[in-house]
Every structure is written in structure tokens, then in C-alpha cells.
Amino acid sequence: MSFIATDVLQHESDCRFTFDFSKVYWNSRLHTEHERLVRMFKPEDVVVDVFAGVGPFAIPAGRKGCAVLANDLNPVSHTYLEKNVHDNRVGVVFSLDKQRLISIQGDRPRPDVM
């Protein structure tokens, strides 16, 4: 018997996430922890998620109005993160490669300089 992994659609925190279980990390048990932290944020906060995966923390924070800098070293996760940002219509999550993420300094990030 062989198993062929395909994209799955997962709903969490009033967001939807598409990803391939065979290529990225996903842990549904972290759902309550993501929600607990996002509830603590204010819309004017800047959040940096350096292990963003496909976005289960970054996207809900962005939907709340926070500016979010998100990254993942897995290029497949990074691709799904960008797709999920687009699919959830979250305009304040900036998906960056690790060099750009580390080098950002100063005020709240702006889309025109990303």
C-alpha cells in the first residue's frame, strides 16, 4: 500500500490553511496556545514569528491588525505561508527570507519597503 500526500485544507482561528502534510510541520494541538497569545496582542503591536511554518500563528495575529514579520527556513512552508496569507486576505503579514527578516530595524514595517 502506498500513500500519496496532497494538499489539505485545515480550519483554525477563523482562518484556513492549505499545506501538504508530507512536506511541512503542522500540530493542531498548538491551536489553543496560538489563540491565547493572539488574544494578548493589540492591533498596533508588531509581531515577529521566526518559525512561522504555514502561518497558524502569524495569520491570526495579522487578522487582528498586528504587523507581522514571518519566516520559516523550510522553503515549502514559506511558499504555503505566502499562499495562506493571500487566501486569508491578510495584508499585514510580511513573509521574508531569513536575511531580510534579521536585518529589519526601526518602526512598524511598511508594505512599500518590503
C-alpha positions as CSV (number, residue, x, y, z in Angstrom):
1,M,0.0,0.0,0.0
2,S,1.4,3.4,-0.9
3,F,0.3,6.8,0.3
4,I,0.4,9.9,-1.9
5,A,0.2,13.1,0.1
6,T,-1.8,16.0,-1.4
7,D,-2.7,19.4,-0.1
8,V,-5.1,19.5,2.8
9,L,-7.3,22.3,4.0
10,Q,-7.3,23.0,7.7
11,H,-9.5,25.5,9.5
12,E,-8.3,27.1,12.7
13,S,-8.9,30.5,14.4
14,D,-11.4,31.5,11.7
15,C,-8.6,31.1,9.1
16,R,-8.0,28.4,6.5
17,F,-4.6,26.9,5.9
18,T,-3.5,24.9,2.9
19,F,-0.5,22.7,3.1
20,D,1.0,19.2,2.3
21,F,1.5,17.2,5.5
22,S,4.4,15.3,3.9
23,K,6.4,18.5,3.4
24,V,5.6,20.8,6.3
25,Y,5.1,20.7,10.0
26,W,1.6,21.1,11.5
27,N,0.4,20.5,15.0
28,S,-3.3,21.1,15.7
29,R,-2.6,20.7,19.5
30,L,-1.0,24.2,19.4
31,H,-4.3,25.8,18.5
32,T,-5.2,26.9,22.0
33,E,-1.7,28.4,22.5
34,H,-1.9,30.3,19.3
35,E,-5.3,31.7,20.3
36,R,-4.1,32.6,23.9
37,L,-1.1,34.6,22.6
38,V,-3.1,36.4,19.8
39,R,-5.7,37.5,22.4
40,M,-2.9,39.3,24.2
41,F,-1.9,41.4,21.2
42,K,-3.1,44.9,20.4
43,P,-3.7,45.9,16.8
44,E,-0.8,48.3,17.0
45,D,1.7,45.6,18.0
46,V,4.5,44.3,15.7
47,V,4.9,40.5,15.9
48,V,8.0,38.6,14.7
49,D,7.4,34.9,14.0
50,V,10.7,33.3,13.0
51,F,9.3,29.8,12.9
52,A,6.1,30.7,11.1
53,G,5.5,27.4,9.3
54,V,2.4,27.8,7.1
55,G,1.1,30.7,9.3
56,P,-1.1,29.3,12.1
57,F,0.2,32.0,14.5
58,A,1.2,34.8,12.1
59,I,-2.1,34.9,10.1
60,P,-4.5,35.2,13.1
61,A,-2.2,37.9,14.5
62,G,-2.3,39.7,11.2
63,R,-6.1,39.4,11.0
64,K,-6.2,41.1,14.4
65,G,-4.4,44.1,12.9
66,C,-0.9,43.4,14.1
67,A,2.0,44.0,11.7
68,V,3.7,40.6,11.4
69,L,7.1,39.6,10.1
70,A,7.0,35.9,9.4
71,N,9.6,33.5,8.2
72,D,10.3,29.7,8.0
73,L,13.6,28.0,7.0
74,N,11.6,25.4,5.1
75,P,11.1,26.8,1.6
76,V,7.9,24.7,1.1
77,S,6.5,26.1,4.4
78,H,7.4,29.6,3.2
79,T,5.5,29.0,-0.1
80,Y,2.4,27.8,1.7
81,L,2.7,30.7,4.2
82,E,2.5,33.2,1.3
83,K,-0.4,31.3,-0.2
84,N,-2.3,31.3,3.1
85,V,-1.6,35.0,3.7
86,H,-3.2,35.6,0.3
87,D,-6.1,33.2,0.7
88,N,-7.0,34.7,4.1
89,R,-6.7,38.2,2.8
90,V,-4.3,39.3,5.5
91,G,-2.4,42.4,4.2
92,V,-0.2,42.9,7.3
93,V,1.9,39.7,7.3
94,F,5.2,40.2,5.6
95,S,6.8,36.9,4.6
96,L,10.5,37.4,4.4
97,D,13.6,35.3,3.8
98,K,15.8,35.0,6.8
99,Q,18.4,37.6,5.8
100,R,15.7,40.3,5.3
101,L,13.9,39.3,8.5
102,I,17.0,39.6,10.6
103,S,18.1,42.9,9.0
104,I,14.9,44.9,9.6
105,Q,15.1,47.6,12.1
106,G,13.1,50.7,13.1
107,D,9.4,51.4,13.1
108,R,6.4,49.4,12.0
109,P,7.2,47.7,8.7
110,R,5.5,49.2,5.6
111,P,4.4,47.2,2.5
112,D,6.1,49.7,0.2
113,V,9.5,48.9,1.6
114,M,9.2,45.2,1.8
